[in-house]
Amino acid sequence: MNNLQRPDVIVVGAGSAGCVLADRLSQSGRSVLVI
């Protein structure tokens, strides 16, 4: 079974700023991928 979805936003870097950005984007309803 293959269920691939494309994220709306890709955040490169999971430091403190990247995590805050990903959290705020996901709260606004966007699909976020953190690398």
C-alpha positions as CSV (number, residue, x, y, z in Angstrom):
1,M,0.0,0.0,0.0
2,N,1.4,3.4,-1.0
3,N,-0.1,6.5,0.5
4,L,2.3,9.4,-0.2
5,Q,1.3,13.0,0.6
6,R,3.2,16.1,-0.3
7,P,3.8,18.5,2.5
8,D,2.8,22.2,2.1
9,V,6.1,23.3,3.7
10,I,9.5,21.7,4.3
11,V,11.5,23.0,7.3
12,V,15.2,22.3,7.1
13,G,16.7,22.2,10.6
14,A,15.0,21.0,13.8
15,G,16.7,23.4,16.1
16,S,14.7,25.7,18.4
17,A,13.7,28.1,15.6
18,G,12.8,25.3,13.2
19,C,10.6,23.5,15.7
20,V,8.8,26.8,16.6
21,L,8.3,27.5,12.9
22,A,7.0,24.0,12.2
23,D,4.6,24.2,15.2
24,R,3.1,27.5,14.1
25,L,2.7,26.4,10.5
26,S,1.0,23.2,11.5
27,Q,-1.3,25.1,13.8
28,S,-2.4,27.2,10.8
29,G,-3.5,24.0,9.0
30,R,-0.5,23.4,6.8
31,S,1.2,20.0,6.3
32,V,4.8,20.3,7.5
33,L,7.8,18.1,7.0
34,V,10.8,18.7,9.3
35,I,14.2,17.5,8.1
